Amino acid sequence: MSEDKIPREQEKLGDTGSDKPQDGDQGLGERSPKDLGREFSARAGRPGTAQERLGTENDAISSFTGAHVEGEHVAGGDMNIVYQTVPDAKETVRFAQIPRAALDEVVELFVRPAGYAALAEAVASRRLLFLRADADRGKFMTAKHLLLGCAGVYRLHPRTRLGALTGKALEKDCGYVLVDLPSSAARELTAYDLTNLYGLLEKRNARLIVTVPTGRRFRDAEVTAAVTDLGEVADRMEVLLRHLERRLGDQATDDITDDQAFMALAGEELAKNPSCAHAALLAGYASDAYENKEPLADTVRDRLGALGEAAFTRWAEGLPDLPTQSMALAVAVLAGEAYETVSAAADLLQRRPEAKKPLPSTEAARGTGPYVARKNARLRELRAHVVPSTIRSRHGGTLVDVVRFRDPDFQEKYLRYFWDEYDDARPTLLAWLRRCARHELESVRVRTAVATGVLAAQSFDHVCSLVIEPWARSDDARLRDAAAISLRSAATTKPALLPPIRNMVRTWSLEESPRLRATAARSWRIERDGGGADAALRLLEELSTSDDLHVIDAICDSVSEMWQIEAERVDAAAMLLRWLRNPARKETARLAFLLAAADLVRREGDVTWPALLYLSATDPLRHRQIAALWQDALTAPWLHPAAKEILAEWARTAEKERLVRMSFARLMASAAEGRSASIIVHEAAKWASGAGGAATTSAAVREAVSTGRR
């Protein structure tokens, strides 16, 4: 089949030229706030755009950093460590509470090592235990299990000076863990410090376990004598089985243990590396293979073989041809997208028209004969697989097969490897990223931006000048969003970049160019990450006097994200009410509220709430604030039709659940003052007979308004 007859995916991804808007781009030149209001009200019928965008970004960043991202916090290991600060008599003491879920996991996974009873007796009697073992032998897991009976379990900051602790720093009846005592702290610890620790732990009925790496030296002989070695787990296979049971359940674990090839492989691996961590790793690999219906032994062996850098390099250098290399790069950037989407993007990469040989390859020849089956063979070569997942499209959520590397580390490794090794192909890679940033699917645009940020963390000036800054100056709002996401991805990947990136965003916020100021508004989380929530609020407030629709639209999206992420910590409603009192900010405040009201939803159990309604139902202050915002929106010139449409969508949502319906009625009663009261009653009358029907909600709202029940 000749190349000119092969369908061109370029048309779906946009052209390769400048970053000016193309057909279908969302330039705002001729639109008014009234037009924005109509667009925002249209989102009410299919809300959740901000939530989906943030979820995709979190997933993409997580897949690159190897960490778990949830609720805007990135954490490696078993928990997100956020240390509290407690003023002590001698110095500031910092500790983080270990979540209940992490302790429940200990109960399910812990396998007692030899000598566990003696350890438990030591903690009960002396209240202080120094526990020594090699890395990955389960010191921290054992410590948490020994402290399960305490009222709370806390992790001390690694730099805590044990000799400086006093009883004022410790909660009563609680347990504390100091993980891997540093060398400097071990050298300065004395027998006198131990005596003081015994006394203060006794007074507070508290317990402290200090884990000590093998080889850590103490100068004081009495301290050395107080250290206890952690016994070995007699059956490491039991650790593996516990992890399998927790992830998959009993039946699946039985299926896996019946696989003789896998069990033989697991026995060989645990003989070579008997650590608990390695047993858990084998369980994770086996669980993934089982869930994806892949051959257990082969898949686990494949992933273990990929652990070493040398093995990875051999794999990367051995990719046989240009299509396979292109697909590897596409998976590295777009892992988590539908296989068909990633494959189309890979095809676009290798067909770049202005480059005769866009990517290095051992063999770039393309066949001209009949179609050849290659999906499964290609996935095997890439050490990738497809897994079922629900993704969002313009028509709603769809169950599709998404593609990822079997070994999650391959994603970042291959992207960095390609950037480092193939100098001549860097311009092609950056041009391809610029195309993908215009893709019709927002999830593709977000993943592209995150990958661009990963590259920027490696070569900041180069990537920023060629890609991110042109995006930031673009007329296309999608590219400005990509610039903001790329910068945050770069700062997350390389935290040392956060201060200069923050300075750049602040500079953009002061520029005359409305495009740069709009990008600064979309970068509010850079300011939040560097200076806290108040700094982010100040940034948006400084920009909110602009009458340029690029800036207004960006602020509205950012306020919605802020409400989604920081609802319990940031009083965005108070900020918008303050803006309403300033004529220069009034329209921005109204539009920002309408977008958040239309787009944000919250799931509580099986119940779906408009997110702002949920806030109003659970916080009396937020109730009054959101009622005031609704009162203003329903009487606002030009924007009240959009407000009424969004309110009608809330009514249809409330119709499905009594608690939501009653909360909505109370909120409307609070918003019903003067002219807004007659508007609410009039609109409620329409809900009973309108599309979708909300007769019960209509009656509840009218009764609440007439009786003043709030």
C-alpha positions in Angstrom: 0.0 0.0 0.0 1.6 3.3 -1.0 2.3 5.9 1.7 0.1 8.6 0.1 -2.9 6.3 0.7 -2.2 5.7 4.3 -4.6 7.8 6.5 -2.9 10.8 7.9 -3.2 11.2 11.7 -1.6 14.7 11.3 -5.1 16.1 10.7 -6.2 14.9 14.1 -3.2 16.2 15.9 -2.9 19.7 14.3 -0.3 21.0 11.9 3.4 21.3 12.7 3.9 25.0 12.4 3.8 27.8 14.9 1.9 27.9 18.1 -0.8 30.2 16.8 -4.3 28.8 17.0 -5.5 26.4 14.3 -9.0 25.5 13.2 -11.0 24.6 16.2 -8.7 26.4 18.6 -10.4 28.4 21.3 -9.3 32.0 20.6 -11.3 34.5 22.6 -10.8 37.6 20.5 -14.4 38.3 19.6 -16.2 36.9 22.6 -17.7 38.6 25.6 -18.3 37.7 29.2 -21.8 36.8 28.2 -20.4 34.2 25.7 -18.2 32.7 28.4 -21.2 32.4 30.7 -23.1 30.4 28.0 -20.0 28.1 27.6 -19.7 27.6 31.3 -23.4 26.7 31.7 -23.0 24.1 28.9 -20.5 22.3 31.1 -23.2 21.7 33.7 -24.8 18.9 31.7 -21.5 17.0 31.7 -19.5 18.2 34.7 -16.1 17.0 36.0 -13.8 18.5 33.5 -11.4 20.0 36.1 -11.5 16.9 38.1 -10.6 14.7 35.1 -7.8 17.1 34.0 -6.3 17.1 37.5 -6.7 13.3 37.7 -4.9 12.8 34.4 -2.1 15.1 35.4 -1.7 13.3 38.8 -1.6 10.0 37.0 1.0 11.2 34.5 3.3 12.8 37.1 3.0 9.7 39.3 3.9 7.4 36.4 7.1 9.4 35.8 8.2 10.0 39.4 7.4 6.4 40.5 5.4 7.9 43.3 1.7 7.8 44.2 -0.1 11.1 43.7 -3.4 11.6 45.5 -5.1 14.8 46.5 -2.2 16.9 45.0 0.4 15.3 47.3 3.3 13.2 45.9 4.8 10.6 48.1 7.1 7.6 47.6 7.0 4.6 49.9 4.1 3.7 52.1 2.7 7.1 53.1 2.7 10.8 52.4 4.9 12.3 55.2 3.7 15.7 56.3 5.4 16.6 59.6 3.7 18.5 62.3 5.9 21.0 64.2 5.7 21.0 68.0 7.6 23.5 70.2 9.7 21.7 72.7 11.6 23.1 75.7 15.0 22.5 73.9 14.1 22.7 70.2 11.4 22.3 67.6 10.3 18.7 67.2 8.6 17.5 64.0 6.6 14.3 63.5 4.0 12.9 61.1 1.1 10.7 62.1 1.1 7.4 60.3 -2.4 7.0 58.8 -4.8 4.4 60.0 -4.9 2.8 56.6 -1.2 2.3 56.7 -1.5 0.6 60.1 -4.3 -1.6 58.8 -2.0 -2.6 56.0 0.6 -3.7 58.6 -1.9 -6.0 60.2 -2.7 -7.7 56.9 0.9 -8.0 55.6 3.2 -8.4 58.6 4.9 -11.8 59.1 6.6 -12.1 62.5 10.4 -12.5 62.4 12.3 -14.8 64.8 12.5 -13.3 68.3 9.4 -11.1 67.9 8.0 -12.0 71.3 11.3 -10.6 72.9 11.0 -7.4 71.0 7.4 -6.9 72.1 8.4 -7.5 75.7 11.2 -5.0 75.4 8.9 -2.3 74.1 6.3 -3.0 76.8 8.8 -2.9 79.7 11.5 -0.4 78.6 9.3 1.6 76.2 12.5 2.3 74.2 13.9 -0.1 71.5 16.8 0.3 69.1 16.1 -2.2 66.2 18.9 -3.0 63.8 18.8 -4.8 60.5 19.9 -4.6 56.9 18.0 -2.4 54.4 14.7 -3.9 53.2 14.5 -6.5 56.0 11.3 -5.0 57.5 12.6 -2.8 60.3 10.0 -0.1 59.8 7.1 -2.7 59.3 8.1 -4.4 62.5 8.3 -1.2 64.4 4.8 -0.2 63.3 3.4 -3.6 64.2 5.0 -3.4 67.7 3.2 0.0 68.3 -0.2 -1.0 67.0 -1.7 -1.0 70.6 -0.8 2.7 71.0 -3.4 5.5 70.8 -1.6 6.9 67.8 1.6 6.1 65.9 3.9 8.8 64.7 7.0 9.0 62.6 9.7 11.4 63.9 11.5 13.6 61.5 14.9 12.0 60.5 16.9 14.9 62.0 15.2 14.6 65.4 17.9 14.9 68.2 16.9 12.2 70.7 19.0 13.8 73.4 16.9 17.0 73.0 13.5 15.4 73.5 11.4 16.3 76.5 8.0 15.1 77.6 6.4 18.2 76.2 7.1 17.0 72.7 5.3 13.7 73.0 1.6 12.8 73.0 0.4 10.7 75.9 -0.2 7.0 75.2 1.3 7.2 71.7 4.1 5.4 69.8 6.9 6.9 67.9 9.3 5.6 65.2 12.6 7.2 64.2 13.6 5.5 60.9 17.3 4.8 60.2 19.0 6.9 62.8 21.6 9.1 61.0 25.4 8.5 61.7 25.8 11.9 63.3 22.9 11.3 65.7 24.2 7.9 66.6 27.7 9.2 67.4 26.4 11.9 69.8 23.9 9.7 71.7 25.0 8.8 75.3 23.9 6.6 78.1 22.7 9.8 79.9 20.4 10.5 76.9 19.0 6.9 77.2 18.2 7.4 80.9 16.3 10.6 80.1 14.4 8.9 77.3 13.3 6.1 79.6 12.0 8.6 82.1 10.1 10.8 79.7 8.5 7.8 77.9 7.4 6.4 81.3 5.8 9.8 82.3 3.9 10.1 79.0 3.1 6.3 78.8 4.7 6.5 75.3 6.9 4.2 73.3 9.8 4.9 71.0 11.4 2.6 68.4 14.6 3.7 66.7 15.6 1.7 63.6 19.3 1.4 63.0 20.9 0.3 59.7 23.5 -2.4 59.9 27.0 -0.9 60.4 25.8 2.2 62.2 28.3 2.9 65.0 27.7 4.3 68.5 30.5 5.9 70.5 28.9 5.0 73.8 29.3 1.4 74.7 26.1 1.4 76.8 24.1 2.7 73.8 25.6 -0.1 71.6 24.6 -2.6 74.2 21.0 -1.4 74.0 20.7 -2.2 70.3 18.7 -5.3 69.4 19.1 -7.1 66.1 15.9 -7.9 64.1 15.5 -11.6 63.6 14.9 -13.1 60.2 11.6 -14.0 58.8 11.7 -17.8 58.7 9.5 -18.1 55.6 9.9 -15.3 53.1 7.4 -17.0 50.8 4.8 -16.2 53.5 5.6 -12.5 53.0 4.9 -12.9 49.2 1.6 -14.8 49.9 0.4 -12.1 52.3 0.9 -9.4 49.7 -0.9 -11.5 47.1 -3.8 -12.1 49.4 -4.2 -8.5 50.2 -4.1 -7.4 46.5 -6.0 -10.2 44.9 -7.9 -12.3 47.5 -7.7 -16.0 48.4 -8.9 -17.5 45.1 -6.4 -15.7 42.9 -3.6 -16.4 45.4 -4.5 -20.1 45.1 -4.3 -19.8 41.3 -0.9 -18.2 41.5 0.5 -20.7 43.9 -0.7 -23.5 41.6 1.5 -22.1 38.9 4.6 -24.3 39.4 6.8 -22.3 37.0 6.2 -19.1 38.9 6.6 -20.7 42.3 10.0 -22.1 41.2 11.0 -18.7 40.0 9.9 -17.1 43.3 11.9 -19.7 45.3 15.0 -19.0 43.2 14.7 -15.2 43.6 14.1 -15.3 47.4 17.1 -17.6 47.8 19.2 -15.0 46.0 17.6 -12.0 47.7 15.8 -13.0 50.9 14.6 -9.5 51.8 11.0 -8.8 52.6 11.1 -6.0 50.1 12.0 -8.4 47.3 9.2 -10.7 48.3 6.8 -7.8 48.1 8.2 -6.8 44.7 7.6 -10.4 43.4 4.1 -10.3 44.7 3.4 -7.0 42.9 4.8 -8.2 39.6 2.8 -11.5 39.9 -0.4 -9.6 40.8 -0.1 -7.3 37.7 0.6 -10.3 35.5 -2.4 -12.3 36.9 -4.8 -9.3 36.5 -3.6 -8.8 33.0 -3.9 -12.5 32.2 -0.3 -12.7 31.2 2.0 -15.8 31.8 3.1 -15.4 35.3 6.7 -16.7 35.2 7.6 -15.1 31.9 6.2 -11.7 32.8 7.8 -11.6 36.3 11.1 -12.8 34.9 10.8 -10.1 32.2 10.3 -7.4 34.7 13.0 -8.6 37.0 15.4 -8.7 34.1 14.6 -5.1 33.3 15.6 -3.9 36.8 19.2 -3.4 35.9 20.4 -0.4 33.9 22.5 -2.6 31.7 19.4 -4.7 30.8 17.4 -1.5 30.1 20.1 -0.2 27.8 20.4 -3.4 26.0 16.6 -3.4 25.5 16.6 0.3 24.3 19.5 -0.2 21.9 17.9 -3.4 20.5 14.6 -1.9 19.4 14.6 -3.3 15.8 13.1 -0.5 13.6 11.7 2.9 13.3 8.1 2.0 14.0 9.1 0.2 17.2 11.2 3.1 18.4 8.4 5.5 17.6 5.9 3.4 19.6 8.3 3.2 22.5 8.6 7.0 22.6 4.8 7.4 22.3 4.2 5.0 25.2 6.8 6.9 27.2 4.9 10.1 26.7 1.3 8.9 26.6 1.3 5.8 28.9 -2.3 5.5 30.2 -4.0 6.5 26.9 -5.9 4.1 24.7 -3.7 1.8 22.5 -5.2 3.2 19.3 -4.4 6.8 20.4 -0.8 6.0 21.3 -0.4 4.0 18.1 -1.7 6.9 16.0 0.7 9.3 17.7 3.6 6.9 17.1 2.7 6.8 13.5 2.7 10.5 13.3 6.1 10.7 14.9 7.8 8.4 12.3 6.0 10.1 9.4 7.2 13.6 10.1 7.2 15.1 6.6 10.1 17.6 6.9 12.6 15.0 8.1 13.9 12.3 5.8 15.0 10.2 8.8 13.4 11.6 11.8 14.4 9.0 14.4 17.6 7.0 14.6 17.0 3.4 13.5 18.8 0.2 12.7 16.2 -0.4 9.9 13.7 2.2 8.7 12.4 0.3 5.7 8.7 0.3 5.3 6.8 -2.5 3.6 4.5 -1.8 0.7 2.7 -5.1 0.7 -0.5 -6.1 2.4 -1.3 -5.3 6.0 0.8 -7.2 8.6 -0.4 -8.0 12.1 1.9 -6.3 14.5 0.1 -5.3 17.7 1.0 -8.2 19.9 4.5 -8.6 18.5 5.2 -4.9 19.0 4.0 -5.0 22.6 6.3 -7.9 23.3 9.2 -6.1 21.9 8.3 -3.0 23.9 7.8 -5.0 27.1 4.4 -3.2 27.2 0.9 -4.4 27.7 -2.7 -3.2 27.4 -5.0 -3.1 30.4 -8.7 -2.2 30.6 -9.4 1.3 31.9 -12.1 4.0 31.8 -11.0 7.2 30.1 -12.9 10.4 29.4 -13.7 11.4 25.9 -15.8 14.3 24.5 -18.7 11.9 24.6 -18.2 10.7 28.1 -16.5 7.9 30.0 -15.5 4.9 27.9 -14.0 1.5 28.8 -10.9 1.0 26.6 -7.6 -0.8 26.6 -4.8 1.6 27.6 -1.1 0.9 27.0 1.7 1.0 29.6 5.1 -0.5 30.0 5.1 -3.6 32.1 7.8 -2.1 34.2 6.7 1.4 35.2 10.3 2.6 35.4 10.6 2.2 31.7 8.5 5.3 31.0 10.8 7.9 32.4 13.9 5.8 31.6 13.2 5.6 27.9 12.2 9.3 27.6 15.4 10.4 29.3 17.5 7.8 27.3 16.2 9.0 24.0 16.8 12.7 24.9 20.4 11.9 26.1 21.4 9.6 23.4 19.9 10.9 20.1 21.1 14.5 19.6 19.9 14.7 16.0 16.4 13.6 16.9 15.7 16.2 19.6 14.2 18.8 17.3 11.8 16.1 15.9 10.8 15.0 19.4 10.1 18.6 20.5 8.1 19.3 17.3 6.1 16.1 17.9 5.3 17.2 21.4 4.1 20.5 20.1 1.7 18.7 17.9 0.4 16.4 20.6 -0.2 19.4 22.8 -3.1 20.3 20.4 -4.7 16.9 20.4 -8.5 16.8 20.5 -8.3 14.7 23.7 -7.5 16.8 26.8 -5.9 13.8 28.4 -3.4 13.5 25.6 -2.6 17.2 25.9 -2.1 16.9 29.7 0.2 13.8 29.4 2.2 15.6 26.7 2.7 18.6 28.9 3.8 16.5 31.8 6.4 14.7 29.6 7.6 18.0 28.3 8.1 19.1 31.9 10.2 15.9 32.6 12.4 16.9 29.7 12.6 20.5 30.9 13.8 19.2 34.3 16.7 17.7 32.4 17.4 20.6 29.9 15.4 23.5 31.3 16.7 26.5 29.2 16.6 24.5 26.0 13.0 23.1 26.4 11.6 26.2 28.0 12.8 28.5 25.2 11.8 26.2 22.3 8.5 24.8 23.7 7.2 26.1 27.0 7.6 29.9 26.4 6.0 29.8 23.0 3.1 27.9 24.5 2.8 30.5 27.2 2.6 33.3 24.6 0.1 31.4 22.4 -3.3 32.6 21.4 -4.5 29.0 22.0 -5.7 28.4 25.6 -4.8 24.7 25.3 -1.2 25.5 24.8 -1.1 28.0 27.7 -2.5 25.2 29.9 0.2 22.9 28.5 2.8 25.5 29.5 1.5 25.7 33.1 1.4 21.9 33.4 4.9 21.5 32.0 6.3 24.0 34.5 4.7 22.2 37.4 5.9 18.9 36.1 9.5 20.2 35.8 9.4 21.6 39.4 7.9 18.3 40.7 10.6 16.2 38.9 13.4 18.5 40.0 12.4 20.6 43.1 15.5 22.8 42.7 13.8 24.4 39.7 10.8 25.6 41.7 12.3 29.0 42.8 13.4 30.1 39.3 10.1 28.8 37.7 8.1 30.7 40.3 10.1 33.8 39.5 9.3 33.4 35.8 5.6 33.0 36.6 5.6 36.1 38.7 7.3 38.0 35.8 4.7 36.8 33.4 2.0 38.0 35.7 3.4 41.6 35.4 3.8 41.5 31.6 1.7 43.6 29.2 0.9 40.5 27.2 -2.5 39.2 28.2 -1.4 35.7 27.0 1.5 35.6 29.4 -0.7 36.9 32.3 -3.3 34.2 31.4 -0.5 31.6 31.6 0.6 33.0 34.9 -3.0 32.6 36.2 -3.1 28.9 35.0 0.2 28.4 36.9 -1.4 29.2 40.3 -0.1 25.9 41.7 3.5 26.9 41.1 2.8 29.9 43.3 1.0 27.6 45.8 3.8 25.1 45.9 6.4 27.8 46.4 4.6 30.2 48.8 1.5 28.5 50.1 -2.2 28.9 49.3 -2.2 32.6 50.3 0.4 33.3 47.7 -1.7 31.6 45.0 -4.7 33.6 46.1 -2.7 36.9 45.9 -1.5 36.0 42.4 -5.1 35.4 41.1 -6.3 38.6 42.9 -3.6 40.7 41.3 -4.6 39.4 37.9 -8.4 39.7 38.4 -8.7 43.4 37.5 -7.9 42.5 33.8 -10.7 42.9 31.3 -9.0 40.6 28.8 -11.0 37.4 28.2 -7.8 35.3 28.0 -7.0 36.3 31.5 -10.5 36.0 32.8 -11.0 32.6 31.3 -7.7 31.4 32.8 -8.6 32.8 36.3 -12.0 31.0 36.1 -10.4 27.6 35.3 -7.8 28.2 38.1 -10.4 29.1 40.7 -12.3 25.9 39.8 -9.1 23.9 40.3 -8.4 25.6 43.6 -11.9 24.8 44.8 -11.4 21.2 43.7 -8.0 20.7 45.4 -8.1 23.1 48.3 -11.8 23.3 49.2 -11.3 22.6 52.9 -8.2 24.8 53.3 -8.8 27.8 51.0 -11.7 30.2 51.3 -12.2 30.8 47.6 -15.8 31.9 48.2 -14.7 34.7 50.5 -12.2 35.8 47.8 -15.0 35.9 45.1 -17.3 37.9 47.4 -14.5 40.4 48.0 -14.1 40.7 44.2 -17.8 41.4 43.8 -17.4 44.6 45.8 -14.8 45.8 43.3 -16.2 46.9 39.9 -13.0 46.0 38.1 -13.3 42.4 39.4 -17.0 41.8 39.5 -17.4 40.1 36.1 -14.5 37.8 36.8 -15.9 36.9 40.2 -19.3 36.0 38.7 -17.8 33.9 35.9 -15.4 32.1 38.2 -18.4 31.1 40.5 -20.5 30.0 37.5 -17.8 27.8 36.1 -17.1 26.1 39.5 -20.9 25.7 40.1 -21.3 24.1 36.6 -18.2 21.9 36.6 -17.3 20.7 40.1 -18.9 17.5 41.4 -18.3 15.4 44.5 -19.0 11.7 45.1 -19.8 10.7 48.7 -20.5 7.0 48.8 -23.1 6.4 46.1 -24.3 10.0 46.0 -23.2 12.6 43.5 -23.3 16.2 44.7 -22.6 19.5 43.0 -19.3 20.1 44.9 -20.3 23.6 46.0 -23.6 22.4 47.3 -21.8 19.8 49.4 -19.5 22.5 50.9 -22.5 24.6 51.7 -24.2 21.6 53.4 -21.2 20.7 55.6 -20.0 24.2 56.6 -22.3 27.0 57.9 -19.9 29.7 56.8 -19.6 28.3 53.3 -23.4 28.0 53.2 -23.8 31.7 53.7 -21.1 32.6 51.2 -22.3 30.3 48.4 -25.9 31.5 49.0 -24.7 35.1 48.5 -22.8 34.1 45.4 -26.0 32.5 44.0 -28.0 35.6 44.9 -25.7 37.8 42.9 -25.4 35.4 39.9 -29.2 35.1 39.5 -29.6 38.9 39.4 -26.5 39.7 37.4 -26.9 41.6 34.1 -26.0 39.5 31.0 -25.0 36.4 33.1 -28.3 35.5 34.8 -29.5 33.2 32.0 -26.4 31.1 32.4 -26.8 31.1 36.2 -30.4 29.8 35.8 -29.3 27.0 33.5 -26.7 25.8 36.0 -29.2 26.1 38.8 -31.6 23.9 36.9 -28.9 21.3 36.4 -28.3 21.3 40.2 -32.0 20.8 40.7 -31.9 17.7 38.4 -29.0 16.3 40.3 -30.8 17.0 43.6 -33.9 15.2 42.4 -32.1 11.8 42.7 -31.3 12.0 46.4 -33.3 13.3 49.4 -30.3 14.6 51.3 -29.0 16.5 48.3 -32.5 17.8 47.6 -33.0 19.1 51.2 -29.6 20.7 51.2 -30.3 22.4 47.9 -33.7 23.7 49.2 -32.0 25.2 52.3 -29.4 26.9 50.2 -32.0 28.4 47.9 -33.9 29.7 50.9 -30.8 31.4 52.1 -30.2 32.9 48.6 -33.8 34.1 48.3 -33.7 37.8 49.3 -35.4 40.6 47.4 -35.4 40.1 43.6 -33.5 36.8 43.8 -36.5 35.2 45.8 -39.0 35.8 43.0 -36.4 34.5 40.4 -35.8 31.3 42.4 -39.5 30.6 42.8 -40.1 31.3 39.1 -37.2 29.1 38.0 -38.3 26.3 40.4 -41.7 26.2 38.8 -40.1 25.4 35.5 -38.1 22.5 36.9 -41.3 20.4 37.5 -42.1 20.2 33.8 -38.7 20.9 32.1 -36.4 18.4 30.4 -35.3 15.7 32.8 -37.9 16.6 35.4 -37.3 17.8 38.9 -40.8 18.0 40.4 -39.9 17.0 43.9 -36.9 19.4 44.0 -39.2 22.1 42.7 -41.7 21.6 45.4 -39.0 21.5 48.1 -37.3 24.7 47.0 -40.6 26.6 46.7 -41.7 25.5 50.2 -38.3 26.4 51.7 -38.3 29.8 50.1 -41.9 30.5 51.2 -41.3 29.4 54.8 -37.8 30.9 55.0 -36.5 27.5 56.2 -32.7 27.5 56.0 
